[in-house]
Amino acid sequence: MIISASRRTDIPAFYSSWFMDKINRSYCVVSNPFNPRQVKRVSLKKEDVDLFVFWTKNPDPLIPHLEKLDRIGFNYYFLFTLNPYSEEIEPGLESVEKRIEVFQELSRLIGPGKVIWRYDPIILTRGMDLFYHREQFDFLSSALKGATRRVIISFYSSYRSGDKRLKKAGMDIFFPENWEKKRKEFLHDLAKIARQKGMVVQGCAQKDLEGTGIGRGKCIDNDFIEETFGLSFQAKKDTGQRPGCGCIPSQDIGSYDTCLHGCLYCYGWGSKKRVEGNFSHYNYEFPSLAGTVNENKEFK
């Protein structure tokens, strides 16, 4: 079983204590995001978990615990999102310089092959055009040279909550004229920049990549997992993900509306009030992250 920790929230940044408590107890409880009354007990025993995939913008709080995960014998890798956006768009994050330092530290500890950089999502506005993203990608890839071998990119996918938050901040999505032609040229440039830094670029849920030098990628990728960890999984699609996603199946243990980063574009939260309410009731000893089940009940 592959454990995703987590597409729904940043467990390493905010819930490392909860995660390690669950490792000690060998299980956690996960609520169905579409039906909170439906809960599931998920084993975190070594013999039941093949791999942890950590999705994060700040793994720093989890880093001190990696030695214990190694001692137990768990396999894991990180999907580290590092974007160039201002505090207005990503209000809950440290400076870019600090996050680069953390990325480099994590890479030194576990190796560049197990830290995948996500430059995602690429948000296009009149103030953040293709030229802006070329420059920022060049800057960040230079800073991360030697610290990673793979970068996953995707363009921002429009949806109501994210669009509304960005628009309120004065950032309307803007695509230039001759978009498809310019898009391919832009992607070709990113691939070239990355190659110069010893990285391969892959597209997450991106169509029409022919001729760009970028291949279709998977964040939870059976080929990468077999190459890196020697674990074999069928290359079947996770049906719980969006249509363009190529990831193989995993069990997510996170909860929506629990991440405190507050990134305007993120689908993982809908209401700041709900996030703050969930966090105010958070207890690392609760079996489920959001405390949406009876926290005093033991799930045997």
C-alpha positions in Angstrom: 0.0 0.0 0.0 1.2 3.5 -0.8 0.3 6.2 1.7 -0.2 9.7 0.4 0.5 12.3 3.0 -1.1 14.3 1.6 -2.8 15.9 -1.4 -5.4 17.4 0.9 -3.1 19.2 3.4 0.5 19.8 4.3 1.1 17.1 6.9 4.9 17.6 7.2 4.5 21.3 7.8 1.7 21.3 10.3 1.0 17.8 11.5 4.3 16.0 11.9 3.5 15.3 15.6 0.2 13.8 14.6 1.8 11.7 11.9 4.5 10.3 14.2 2.0 9.6 16.9 0.1 7.6 14.3 3.3 5.8 13.3 3.8 4.9 17.0 0.2 3.6 17.2 0.5 1.9 13.8 -2.8 3.2 12.4 -4.8 6.3 11.7 -8.4 7.1 10.9 -9.5 8.8 7.7 -12.8 10.4 6.9 -14.4 10.3 3.4 -14.1 14.0 2.3 -17.5 13.7 0.6 -19.2 11.9 3.6 -17.5 12.8 6.9 -19.6 10.1 8.7 -17.9 7.4 6.7 -14.6 6.7 8.3 -11.8 4.2 7.6 -9.1 2.7 9.7 -5.8 2.7 7.9 -2.9 0.5 9.0 0.5 2.2 9.3 2.3 -1.0 10.2 5.6 -1.5 8.5 4.4 -4.7 6.9 1.3 -3.0 5.4 3.0 0.2 4.1 5.2 -0.1 1.0 5.9 3.6 0.7 5.0 7.1 2.0 4.7 10.0 -0.4 5.0 13.3 1.3 3.5 16.4 -0.4 4.7 19.6 1.2 5.9 23.2 0.9 7.8 23.0 4.2 9.2 19.6 5.3 11.3 21.2 8.0 9.2 20.0 11.0 9.3 16.4 9.8 13.0 16.3 9.1 14.0 15.5 12.7 11.7 12.4 12.6 13.2 10.9 9.4 15.8 9.0 11.3 13.1 7.1 13.1 11.3 6.3 9.8 14.6 5.1 8.5 15.2 3.0 11.6 11.8 1.3 11.2 12.6 0.7 7.6 9.9 2.8 5.8 10.4 3.9 2.2 9.5 7.4 1.4 10.0 10.4 -1.0 9.0 14.0 -1.0 7.1 16.1 -3.5 8.3 19.6 -2.6 6.4 22.5 -4.0 8.5 25.5 -4.5 7.0 28.5 -6.3 8.2 32.1 -6.8 5.0 33.7 -5.7 4.6 36.6 -3.4 3.2 36.5 0.2 0.0 37.8 -1.2 -0.6 34.5 -3.1 1.2 32.2 -0.7 0.7 34.0 2.6 1.6 31.2 5.1 5.1 30.4 3.8 8.6 31.3 4.8 10.7 33.3 2.3 11.8 31.7 -0.9 15.4 31.8 0.3 14.5 29.9 3.5 12.6 27.3 1.5 15.5 26.8 -0.8 17.7 26.1 2.2 15.3 23.6 3.6 15.1 21.9 0.1 18.9 21.6 0.0 19.0 20.3 3.6 16.4 17.6 2.9 18.3 16.6 -0.3 21.6 16.3 1.6 19.9 14.0 4.1 18.0 11.6 1.9 19.5 12.2 -1.6 18.4 14.2 -4.6 16.6 11.3 -6.1 14.0 11.2 -3.4 13.2 14.9 -3.4 11.1 15.9 -6.4 10.5 19.6 -7.1 7.0 20.8 -8.0 6.9 24.1 -9.9 3.1 24.1 -9.6 0.8 25.6 -10.5 2.0 28.0 -13.1 -0.4 31.0 -12.7 -0.5 33.4 -15.7 -1.6 37.0 -15.1 -0.6 40.2 -16.8 1.9 40.7 -14.0 3.2 37.1 -14.1 3.5 36.3 -17.7 5.5 33.7 -19.5 8.7 35.8 -19.4 8.3 36.1 -15.6 8.0 32.3 -15.2 11.0 31.7 -17.4 13.1 34.0 -15.3 11.8 32.5 -12.0 12.2 28.9 -13.2 15.8 29.7 -14.2 16.5 31.2 -10.8 15.0 28.4 -8.8 16.4 25.6 -10.9 19.9 27.2 -10.5 19.4 27.3 -6.7 18.3 23.7 -6.6 21.0 22.4 -9.0 22.3 19.1 -7.6 19.5 18.9 -5.0 16.9 17.3 -7.3 16.7 15.4 -10.5 13.1 15.8 -11.5 10.7 18.7 -11.6 7.0 18.4 -12.2 5.1 21.3 -13.7 1.4 22.2 -14.5 -0.6 25.2 -15.4 -3.2 26.5 -13.0 -6.6 24.7 -13.4 -9.4 27.1 -13.2 -12.1 26.4 -10.5 -14.5 28.6 -8.6 -12.9 29.1 -5.2 -9.4 29.6 -6.5 -10.6 32.0 -9.3 -12.6 34.0 -6.8 -9.6 34.4 -4.4 -7.2 35.3 -7.1 -9.6 37.8 -8.6 -10.2 39.4 -5.2 -6.5 39.9 -4.9 -6.5 41.6 -8.3 -5.0 38.7 -10.2 -7.1 37.8 -13.2 -5.9 34.7 -15.2 -4.6 35.9 -18.5 -3.5 33.9 -21.5 -1.5 35.7 -24.3 -2.5 35.7 -28.0 -1.4 32.6 -30.0 -1.5 30.8 -26.7 -0.9 27.2 -27.9 2.2 28.3 -29.9 3.6 30.3 -27.1 2.8 27.6 -24.6 4.9 25.0 -26.5 7.8 27.5 -26.9 7.6 28.2 -23.1 7.6 24.5 -22.2 10.5 23.9 -24.6 12.4 26.6 -22.8 11.7 25.1 -19.4 12.9 21.7 -20.5 16.1 23.3 -21.9 16.8 25.2 -18.6 16.2 22.1 -16.5 18.5 20.0 -18.6 21.3 22.5 -18.0 20.8 22.0 -14.3 20.7 18.2 -14.5 16.9 17.9 -14.2 14.2 16.3 -16.2 10.8 18.1 -16.5 7.5 16.2 -16.5 4.0 17.6 -16.9 1.3 16.8 -14.4 -2.1 16.2 -16.1 -0.9 18.2 -19.1 -2.0 17.5 -22.7 -0.2 18.0 -26.0 3.4 17.9 -24.9 4.8 16.7 -28.2 7.8 18.6 -29.3 8.3 20.4 -26.0 11.0 18.1 -24.5 8.6 17.5 -21.6 7.0 14.1 -21.0 3.8 13.2 -19.3 4.6 12.6 -15.6 3.0 11.1 -12.5 3.5 12.4 -9.0 3.0 8.9 -7.7 4.8 7.1 -10.5 5.2 3.3 -10.6 8.3 3.5 -12.9 10.0 6.0 -10.6 9.1 3.9 -7.5 10.5 0.7 -9.1 13.7 2.5 -10.2 14.2 4.2 -6.8 13.0 1.6 -4.3 12.8 -1.7 -6.2 9.0 -1.9 -5.6 6.7 -3.0 -8.4 3.2 -1.7 -8.8 0.7 -2.1 -11.7 0.6 1.0 -13.9 -3.1 1.5 -13.4 -4.7 4.9 -12.9 -6.0 6.1 -9.6 -9.6 6.6 -10.4 -10.1 8.9 -7.5 -8.0 11.6 -9.2 -8.9 14.1 -12.0 -9.1 12.7 -15.5 -5.7 14.0 -16.7 -3.8 12.6 -13.6 -1.7 9.5 -14.3 -0.9 8.6 -10.7 -1.2 5.0 -9.5 -3.6 4.3 -6.6 -2.7 5.4 -3.1 -4.4 5.9 0.3 -4.6 9.5 1.3 -4.5 10.1 5.1 -5.1 13.9 5.1 -8.2 16.1 5.5 -9.3 19.1 3.6 -9.6 22.5 5.3 -6.7 21.9 7.6 -3.7 23.5 5.8 -2.6 26.9 7.2 -0.5 28.0 4.2 -3.6 29.7 2.8 -2.4 29.7 -0.8 -5.0 31.5 -2.9 -4.9 28.9 -5.8 -5.2 25.8 -3.6 -8.2 23.4 -3.9 -7.4 22.0 -0.5 -9.4 24.6 1.4 -12.6 26.5 0.9 -13.0 28.6 4.0 -10.4 30.3 6.2 -12.9 30.2 9.1 -13.3 26.4 8.6 -9.5 25.9 8.5 -9.0 27.9 11.7 -11.9 26.0 13.4 -10.4 22.7 12.5 -7.0 23.7 13.7 -8.3 25.0 17.0 -9.7 21.5 17.7 -6.6 19.7 16.5 -5.0 17.3 18.9 -2.0 15.2 17.7 -3.4 12.2 19.7 -6.7 12.2 17.7 -6.9 9.2 15.4 -8.1 11.4 12.5 -6.5 14.6 11.4 -9.5 16.9 11.4 -11.1 15.4 14.4 -14.3 14.7 12.5 -14.9 11.4 14.2 -15.3 10.6 17.9 -11.8 11.2 19.0 -12.0 9.2 22.2 -13.2 6.1 20.4 -10.6 3.4 19.6 -10.8 1.9 16.1 -9.7 -1.6 16.5 
